[in-house]
Amino acid sequence: MIPPESWIVFFEWCEATFLGRVVRESIWMFPIIEALHLTALCLIGGAILVVDLRLLGFGLTNQRPSALARHVRPWLMAGLAVMLSTGVLLFLSEAIKCFYNTSFWVKMMTLPVALTFTFVIRARALDGLDTSARSRAIGFASIALWFTVAAAGRWIGYS
């Protein structure tokens, strides 16, 4: 799943950037950024899960899925902003390691799919949805996509 070896030049450049060096050489920067990244993961996970569990027929069943999604959207957007910005910094600090890490590539390939699913497919389907076979399929697919992103991201540090 590793891309062509010719891409390594870009990854070497990323790791050699000023920000990459600052994060890598600091004692505290990487753990602080990682903590913020994981906190943002919790925000995203909560915002995604509350809507997806509703689609599955659990949780806040007295609210329409579309209304619930509107209420948690600010939390989702804040989590995504923090997660994407901290993710770039974490990547820059160890880009070469990421290049050779299968978990990194699983996360990078799944993340745009999960984002597209959330902001296009699920968002359009929420209007008029209540608990049905279709809503359950959408909720399950969303949970599966975001679980893959989170699990692959966590596994980057262990592989």
NUSETI-162140 format. One record per atom (N, C-alpha, C): chain; atom name; x negated, y negated, z. Coordinates in Angstrom, 3 decimals, decimal comma. Example, Ala and Ser with C-alpha at 12.3 -4.5 7.8 and 13.67 -1.06 7.14 Angstrom:
BEGIN
[A N [-13,190 5,690 7,800]] [A CA [-12,300 4,500 7,800]] [A C [-13,200 3,300 7,800]] [A N [-12,850 2,250 7,080]] [A CA [-13,670 1,060 7,140]] [A C [-12,900 -0,030 7,870]] 
END
This chain:
BEGIN
[A N [-0,820 1,187 0,000]] [A CA [0,000 0,000 0,000]] [A C [-0,872 -1,263 0,000]] [A N [-2,161 -1,088 0,101]] [A CA [-3,075 -2,224 0,063]] [A C [-3,145 -2,754 -1,364]] [A N [-3,110 -4,078 -1,534]] [A CA [-3,136 -4,673 -2,880]] [A C [-4,507 -4,501 -3,534]] [A N [-4,636 -4,958 -4,767]] [A CA [-5,921 -4,819 -5,464]] [A C [-7,067 -5,474 -4,686]] [A N [-8,226 -4,872 -4,790]] [A CA [-9,408 -5,375 -4,077]] [A C [-9,742 -6,815 -4,474]] [A N [-9,324 -7,249 -5,656]] [A CA [-9,611 -8,617 -6,101]] [A C [-8,950 -9,669 -5,201]] [A N [-7,933 -9,294 -4,463]] [A CA [-7,249 -10,224 -3,566]] [A C [-8,092 -10,558 -2,335]] [A N [-9,087 -9,738 -2,037]] [A CA [-9,885 -9,931 -0,821]] [A C [-10,545 -11,316 -0,798]] [A N [-10,860 -11,852 -1,969]] [A CA [-11,486 -13,171 -2,032]] [A C [-10,575 -14,225 -1,395]] [A N [-9,296 -14,162 -1,704]] [A CA [-8,339 -15,092 -1,100]] [A C [-8,272 -14,899 0,410]] [A N [-8,265 -13,663 0,861]] [A CA [-8,179 -13,373 2,295]] [A C [-9,443 -13,832 3,017]] [A N [-10,581 -13,688 2,392]] [A CA [-11,830 -14,192 2,967]] [A C [-11,786 -15,708 3,083]] [A N [-11,259 -16,363 2,063]] [A CA [-11,120 -17,821 2,097]] [A C [-10,199 -18,240 3,234]] [A N [-9,070 -17,543 3,385]] [A CA [-8,118 -17,860 4,459]] [A C [-8,794 -17,761 5,822]] [A N [-9,527 -16,702 6,025]] [A CA [-10,170 -16,505 7,319]] [A C [-11,268 -17,544 7,571]] [A N [-11,864 -18,059 6,515]] [A CA [-12,941 -19,055 6,646]] [A C [-12,424 -20,483 6,806]] [A N [-11,106 -20,681 6,729]] [A CA [-10,564 -22,038 6,873]] [A C [-10,825 -22,563 8,279]] [A N [-10,741 -23,880 8,404]] [A CA [-10,942 -24,528 9,702]] [A C [-9,991 -23,951 10,749]] [A N [-8,701 -23,865 10,415]] [A CA [-7,714 -23,350 11,373]] [A C [-7,997 -21,902 11,744]] [A N [-8,382 -21,102 10,763]] [A CA [-8,711 -19,704 11,037]] [A C [-9,862 -19,589 12,021]] [A N [-10,902 -20,395 11,810]] [A CA [-12,072 -20,371 12,705]] [A C [-11,706 -20,867 14,102]] [A N [-10,923 -21,952 14,183]] [A CA [-10,554 -22,509 15,489]] [A C [-9,791 -21,478 16,311]] [A N [-8,812 -20,846 15,710]] [A CA [-8,010 -19,849 16,441]] [A C [-8,867 -18,653 16,824]] [A N [-9,662 -18,168 15,913]] [A CA [-10,492 -16,978 16,141]] [A C [-11,550 -17,226 17,213]] [A N [-12,144 -18,412 17,245]] [A CA [-13,267 -18,690 18,142]] [A C [-12,840 -19,184 19,518]] [A N [-11,583 -19,526 19,669]] [A CA [-11,085 -20,003 20,954]] [A C [-10,709 -18,817 21,846]] [A N [-10,966 -18,980 23,120]] [A CA [-10,592 -17,928 24,072]] [A C [-9,077 -17,863 24,247]] [A N [-8,421 -19,034 24,255]] [A CA [-7,004 -19,106 24,606]] [A C [-6,055 -19,295 23,430]] [A N [-6,538 -19,787 22,302]] [A CA [-5,630 -20,110 21,196]] [A C [-4,848 -18,894 20,706]] [A N [-5,532 -17,797 20,412]] [A CA [-4,840 -16,627 19,867]] [A C [-3,763 -16,119 20,829]] [A N [-4,066 -15,904 22,126]] [A CA [-2,995 -15,408 23,012]] [A C [-1,835 -16,387 23,192]] [A N [-2,122 -17,686 23,197]] [A CA [-1,041 -18,668 23,328]] [A C [-0,166 -18,652 22,080]] [A N [-0,805 -18,633 20,917]] [A CA [-0,047 -18,583 19,659]] [A C [0,744 -17,290 19,565]] [A N [0,134 -16,192 19,979]] [A CA [0,825 -14,889 19,968]] [A C [2,044 -14,920 20,889]] [A N [1,906 -15,538 22,063]] [A CA [3,036 -15,642 22,994]] [A C [4,170 -16,454 22,379]] [A N [3,834 -17,552 21,713]] [A CA [4,854 -18,351 21,037]] [A C [5,502 -17,560 19,903]] [A N [4,691 -16,794 19,183]] [A CA [5,186 -15,968 18,076]] [A C [6,197 -14,938 18,600]] [A N [5,867 -14,311 19,713]] [A CA [6,763 -13,296 20,287]] [A C [8,015 -13,926 20,893]] [A N [7,883 -15,107 21,458]] [A CA [9,062 -15,814 21,969]] [A C [10,010 -16,145 20,818]] [A N [9,431 -16,582 19,702]] [A CA [10,249 -16,863 18,517]] [A C [10,910 -15,587 18,005]] [A N [10,205 -14,463 18,082]] [A CA [10,793 -13,177 17,697]] [A C [12,023 -12,887 18,556]] [A N [11,948 -13,209 19,838]] [A CA [13,102 -13,014 20,727]] [A C [14,276 -13,896 20,315]] [A N [13,992 -15,150 19,961]] [A CA [15,062 -16,053 19,498]] [A C [15,721 -15,511 18,233]] [A N [14,893 -15,111 17,287]] [A CA [15,416 -14,568 16,028]] [A C [16,203 -13,297 16,306]] [A N [15,608 -12,410 17,093]] [A CA [16,268 -11,141 17,407]] [A C [17,616 -11,344 18,068]] [A N [17,677 -12,274 19,016]] [A CA [18,949 -12,549 19,688]] [A C [19,986 -13,111 18,734]] [A N [19,568 -14,064 17,908]] [A CA [20,502 -14,692 16,963]] [A C [20,996 -13,694 15,920]] [A N [20,118 -12,834 15,474]] [A CA [20,496 -11,823 14,482]] [A C [21,376 -10,755 15,139]] [A N [20,926 -10,263 16,290]] [A CA [21,632 -9,155 16,945]] [A C [23,051 -9,508 17,371]] [A N [23,265 -10,715 17,909]] [A CA [24,598 -11,065 18,387]] [A C [25,613 -11,031 17,232]] [A N [25,193 -11,468 16,057]] [A CA [26,090 -11,444 14,893]] [A C [26,219 -10,021 14,358]] [A N [25,104 -9,311 14,252]] [A CA [25,153 -7,955 13,706]] [A C [25,924 -7,002 14,601]] [A N [25,765 -7,147 15,914]] [A CA [26,545 -6,304 16,820]] [A C [28,035 -6,606 16,690]] [A N [28,366 -7,865 16,467]] [A CA [29,771 -8,241 16,224]] [A C [30,278 -7,569 14,958]] [A N [29,424 -7,552 13,914]] [A CA [29,812 -6,891 12,661]] [A C [30,015 -5,387 12,864]] [A N [29,274 -4,826 13,806]] [A CA [29,425 -3,402 14,113]] [A C [30,616 -3,116 15,030]] [A N [31,241 -4,185 15,530]] [A CA [32,420 -4,005 16,380]] [A C [32,113 -4,061 17,861]] [A N [30,911 -4,495 18,245]] [A CA [30,515 -4,596 19,646]] [A C [30,341 -6,058 20,021]] [A N [30,357 -6,321 21,315]] [A CA [30,023 -7,666 21,772]] [A C [31,186 -8,625 21,728]] [A N [30,959 -9,769 21,167]] [A CA [31,915 -10,881 21,192]] [A C [33,024 -10,682 20,160]] [A N [33,835 -9,692 20,390]] [A CA [34,859 -9,317 19,410]] [A C [36,007 -10,320 19,326]] [A N [36,071 -11,245 20,268]] [A CA [37,141 -12,248 20,206]] [A C [36,765 -13,416 19,291]] [A N [35,557 -13,407 18,747]] [A CA [35,121 -14,465 17,832]] [A C [34,962 -13,914 16,427]] [A N [35,251 -14,747 15,447]] [A CA [35,032 -14,359 14,050]] [A C [33,530 -14,326 13,795]] [A N [33,059 -13,381 13,007]] [A CA [31,620 -13,297 12,718]] [A C [31,055 -14,590 12,123]] [A N [31,804 -15,252 11,258]] [A CA [31,324 -16,489 10,640]] [A C [31,139 -17,596 11,681]] [A N [32,062 -17,700 12,636]] [A CA [31,947 -18,714 13,694]] [A C [30,762 -18,405 14,599]] [A N [30,598 -17,153 14,917]] [A CA [29,479 -16,726 15,758]] [A C [28,144 -17,034 15,071]] [A N [28,061 -16,753 13,779]] [A CA [26,844 -17,036 13,012]] [A C [26,543 -18,533 13,001]] [A N [27,579 -19,352 12,883]] [A CA [27,393 -20,814 12,919]] [A C [26,847 -21,267 14,265]] [A N [27,324 -20,670 15,344]] [A CA [26,890 -21,060 16,691]] [A C [25,430 -20,695 16,957]] [A N [24,984 -19,568 16,437]] [A CA [23,608 -19,133 16,714]] [A C [22,604 -19,606 15,653]] [A N [23,101 -20,193 14,581]] [A CA [22,206 -20,635 13,495]] [A C [21,094 -21,575 13,957]] [A N [21,342 -22,574 14,833]] [A CA [20,235 -23,422 15,287]] [A C [19,122 -22,627 15,980]] [A N [19,507 -21,609 16,746]] [A CA [18,513 -20,768 17,423]] [A C [17,730 -19,935 16,400]] [A N [18,447 -19,428 15,419]] [A CA [17,790 -18,656 14,357]] [A C [16,797 -19,524 13,601]] [A N [17,213 -20,732 13,231]] [A CA [16,344 -21,628 12,468]] [A C [15,126 -22,061 13,293]] [A N [15,338 -22,354 14,565]] [A CA [14,215 -22,729 15,436]] [A C [13,236 -21,564 15,572]] [A N [13,776 -20,371 15,778]] [A CA [12,918 -19,190 15,886]] [A C [12,122 -18,945 14,619]] [A N [12,777 -19,094 13,479]] [A CA [12,079 -18,897 12,209]] [A C [10,985 -19,942 11,994]] [A N [11,268 -21,196 12,338]] [A CA [10,263 -22,252 12,167]] [A C [9,029 -21,964 13,019]] [A N [9,255 -21,601 14,275]] [A CA [8,125 -21,298 15,159]] [A C [7,417 -20,028 14,703]] [A N [8,188 -19,023 14,358]] [A CA [7,571 -17,753 13,977]] [A C [6,745 -17,878 12,697]] [A N [7,254 -18,581 11,703]] [A CA [6,504 -18,729 10,459]] [A C [5,242 -19,554 10,666]] [A N [5,338 -20,625 11,432]] [A CA [4,149 -21,461 11,642]] [A C [3,095 -20,742 12,488]] [A N [3,518 -20,068 13,532]] [A CA [2,542 -19,330 14,348]] [A C [2,017 -18,113 13,603]] [A N [2,857 -17,513 12,781]] [A CA [2,414 -16,368 11,987]] [A C [1,303 -16,730 11,020]] [A N [1,406 -17,902 10,419]] [A CA [0,343 -18,371 9,512]] [A C [-0,961 -18,529 10,284]] [A N [-0,893 -19,138 11,469]] [A CA [-2,106 -19,320 12,272]] [A C [-2,715 -17,985 12,694]] [A N [-1,884 -17,042 13,097]] [A CA [-2,389 -15,721 13,471]] [A C [-3,034 -15,033 12,273]] [A N [-2,379 -15,139 11,118]] [A CA [-2,920 -14,550 9,899]] [A C [-4,277 -15,152 9,554]] [A N [-4,377 -16,483 9,581]] [A CA [-5,634 -17,150 9,219]] [A C [-6,786 -16,706 10,118]] [A N [-6,488 -16,385 11,366]] [A CA [-7,542 -16,000 12,301]] [A C [-8,076 -14,591 12,057]] [A N [-7,320 -13,767 11,346]] [A CA [-7,762 -12,387 11,088]] [A C [-7,259 -11,883 9,733]] [A N [-7,439 -12,703 8,724]] [A CA [-6,914 -12,386 7,397]] [A C [-7,534 -11,126 6,799]] [A N [-8,820 -10,935 6,989]] [A CA [-9,480 -9,759 6,403]] [A C [-8,952 -8,479 7,051]] [A N [-8,773 -8,501 8,360]] [A CA [-8,168 -7,354 9,055]] [A C [-6,779 -7,075 8,474]] [A N [-6,009 -8,139 8,249]] [A CA [-4,653 -7,989 7,698]] [A C [-4,685 -7,365 6,309]] [A N [-5,665 -7,749 5,507]] [A CA [-5,756 -7,222 4,146]] [A C [-5,793 -5,693 4,144]] [A N [-6,521 -5,115 5,086]] [A CA [-6,688 -3,659 5,140]] [A C [-5,660 -2,965 6,039]] [A N [-4,681 -3,700 6,531]] [A CA [-3,722 -3,169 7,488]] [A C [-2,381 -2,881 6,802]] [A N [-2,007 -1,619 6,731]] [A CA [-0,754 -1,214 6,095]] [A C [0,454 -1,852 6,775]] [A N [0,430 -1,960 8,088]] [A CA [1,556 -2,566 8,814]] [A C [1,778 -4,016 8,391]] [A N [0,699 -4,743 8,147]] [A CA [0,814 -6,123 7,666]] [A C [1,564 -6,159 6,347]] [A N [1,217 -5,251 5,436]] [A CA [1,860 -5,247 4,115]] [A C [3,318 -4,805 4,200]] [A N [3,630 -3,874 5,107]] [A CA [5,029 -3,489 5,307]] [A C [5,815 -4,708 5,793]] [A N [5,250 -5,446 6,758]] [A CA [5,929 -6,638 7,270]] [A C [6,095 -7,675 6,176]] [A N [5,043 -7,943 5,418]] [A CA [5,103 -8,980 4,384]] [A C [6,051 -8,617 3,245]] [A N [6,232 -7,336 2,987]] [A CA [7,167 -6,923 1,936]] [A C [8,604 -6,900 2,450]] [A N [8,790 -6,634 3,721]] [A CA [10,134 -6,550 4,293]] [A C [10,671 -7,924 4,697]] [A N [9,801 -8,818 5,131]] [A CA [10,239 -10,139 5,599]] [A C [11,049 -10,912 4,562]] [A N [10,597 -11,048 3,309]] [A CA [11,431 -11,793 2,354]] [A C [12,763 -11,097 2,062]] [A N [12,770 -9,774 2,126]] [A CA [14,021 -9,036 1,918]] [A C [14,981 -9,336 3,076]] [A N [14,459 -9,308 4,307]] [A CA [15,298 -9,583 5,483]] [A C [15,812 -11,021 5,459]] [A N [14,955 -11,961 5,096]] [A CA [15,380 -13,363 5,016]] [A C [16,455 -13,558 3,944]] [A N [16,236 -12,969 2,780]] [A CA [17,219 -13,066 1,694]] [A C [18,539 -12,417 2,105]] [A N [18,440 -11,256 2,710]] [A CA [19,649 -10,564 3,159]] [A C [20,415 -11,438 4,149]] [A N [19,709 -12,028 5,120]] [A CA [20,348 -12,829 6,160]] [A C [20,987 -14,089 5,606]] [A N [20,244 -14,825 4,768]] [A CA [20,702 -16,148 4,332]] [A C [21,521 -16,132 3,047]] [A N [21,522 -15,018 2,347]] [A CA [22,295 -14,953 1,106]] [A C [23,408 -13,907 1,242]] [A N [23,036 -12,669 1,366]] [A CA [24,016 -11,576 1,342]] [A C [24,910 -11,600 2,581]] [A N [24,298 -11,570 3,759]] [A CA [25,096 -11,539 4,991]] [A C [25,878 -12,838 5,161]] [A N [25,246 -13,974 4,867]] [A CA [25,923 -15,271 5,035]] [A C [27,159 -15,378 4,153]] [A N [27,059 -14,924 2,921]] [A CA [28,218 -14,975 2,014]] [A C [29,296 -13,988 2,423]] [A N [28,884 -12,874 2,977]] [A CA [29,845 -11,835 3,337]] [A C [30,574 -12,134 4,648]] [A N [30,035 -13,027 5,467]] [A CA [30,643 -13,287 6,777]] [A C [32,029 -13,891 6,685]] [A N [32,261 -14,736 5,705]] [A CA [33,582 -15,331 5,561]] [A C [34,597 -14,247 5,230]] [A N [35,592 -14,151 6,047]] [A CA [36,643 -13,177 5,813]] [A C [36,348 -11,797 6,375]] [A N [35,141 -11,587 6,890]] [A CA [34,824 -10,276 7,448]] [A C [35,324 -10,167 8,874]] [A N [35,851 -9,052 9,173]] [A CA [36,091 -8,655 10,544]] [A C [35,457 -7,283 10,635]] [A N [35,730 -6,532 11,654]] [A CA [35,115 -5,221 11,760]] [A C [35,758 -4,278 10,745]] [A N [34,933 -3,821 9,823]] [A CA [35,371 -2,906 8,778]] [A C [34,168 -2,057 8,378]] [A N [34,376 -1,134 7,478]] [A CA [33,256 -0,324 6,984]] [A C [32,210 -1,217 6,326]] [A N [32,673 -2,228 5,594]] [A CA [31,739 -3,141 4,924]] [A C [30,952 -3,955 5,945]] [A N [31,620 -4,477 6,960]] [A CA [30,919 -5,270 7,978]] [A C [29,924 -4,408 8,742]] [A N [30,301 -3,163 9,014]] [A CA [29,386 -2,254 9,715]] [A C [28,144 -1,972 8,868]] [A N [28,331 -1,788 7,574]] [A CA [27,195 -1,543 6,674]] [A C [26,269 -2,762 6,635]] [A N [26,845 -3,948 6,584]] [A CA [26,053 -5,177 6,558]] [A C [25,299 -5,347 7,884]] [A N [25,972 -5,132 8,990]] [A CA [25,332 -5,246 10,304]] [A C [24,216 -4,236 10,481]] [A N [24,465 -3,004 10,064]] [A CA [23,442 -1,959 10,188]] [A C [22,237 -2,276 9,307]] [A N [22,478 -2,689 8,068]] [A CA [21,375 -3,013 7,152]] [A C [20,548 -4,171 7,701]] [A N [21,210 -5,173 8,243]] [A CA [20,498 -6,318 8,809]] [A C [19,626 -5,892 9,983]] [A N [20,179 -5,117 10,888]] [A CA [19,410 -4,630 12,039]] [A C [18,221 -3,800 11,566]] [A N [18,441 -2,936 10,596]] [A CA [17,353 -2,089 10,088]] [A C [16,232 -2,928 9,465]] [A N [16,595 -3,931 8,678]] [A CA [15,584 -4,787 8,052]] [A C [14,776 -5,551 9,098]] [A N [15,463 -6,197 10,025]] [A CA [14,754 -6,992 11,020]] [A C [13,981 -6,118 11,997]] [A N [14,480 -4,927 12,300]] [A CA [13,710 -4,005 13,145]] [A C [12,418 -3,615 12,443]] [A N [12,482 -3,370 11,137]] [A CA [11,281 -3,027 10,373]] [A C [10,264 -4,168 10,408]] [A N [10,739 -5,390 10,221]] [A CA [9,846 -6,561 10,282]] [A C [9,188 -6,639 11,663]] [A N [9,979 -6,534 12,711]] [A CA [9,446 -6,660 14,075]] [A C [8,499 -5,511 14,423]] [A N [8,898 -4,293 14,104]] [A CA [8,062 -3,136 14,437]] [A C [6,745 -3,159 13,660]] [A N [6,804 -3,488 12,388]] [A CA [5,570 -3,569 11,595]] [A C [4,682 -4,687 12,120]] [A N [5,279 -5,806 12,497]] [A CA [4,505 -6,910 13,055]] [A C [3,816 -6,528 14,352]] [A N [4,525 -5,861 15,209]] [A CA [3,913 -5,418 16,471]] [A C [2,817 -4,385 16,204]] [A N [3,004 -3,557 15,208]] [A CA [2,049 -2,496 14,928]] [A C [0,745 -3,046 14,321]] [A N [0,776 -4,264 13,774]] [A CA [-0,435 -4,860 13,206]] [A C [-1,549 -4,874 14,242]] [A N [-1,217 -5,217 15,456]] [A CA [-2,215 -5,294 16,516]] [A C [-2,747 -3,943 16,968]] [A N [-2,061 -2,873 16,621]] [A CA [-2,462 -1,539 17,087]] [A C [-3,065 -0,682 15,987]] [A N [-3,180 -1,233 14,808]] [A CA [-3,737 -0,412 13,730]] [A C [-4,878 -1,115 13,041]] 
END
